[in-house]
Amino acid sequence: MRSRYSAFVLDKLPYLLATWHPTTRPASLESNSPGLKWLGLQIKAAADQDAEHATVEFVARSRLDGRASRMHETSRFVRENGQWFYLDGDVR
């Protein structure tokens, strides 16, 4: 989760796509809006459902053109061949 947040901050779109599960991965992603500033990530909860499935609840804060924003999501991850992939998430 933290590596994906860092990739969002640094606009590392290839990494985001590579860590997104192929069954739910979009064909492409758009770069951050000019002026977007990421302010922080707070992990609220993390839980393993079993050895291959986990969830992470987080809040990511940002600011664009002086307006603060936050994204609160519970993300689902799956591990395949030892690598974790983002599946999807429920935004709150």
Secondary structure, DSSP 8 states (H G I E B T S, - for coil): -HHHHHHHHHT-HHHHHHTB-TTT--S------TT-EEEEEEEEEEEEEETTEEEEEEEEEEEETTEEEEEEEEEEEEEETTEEEEEEEEE-
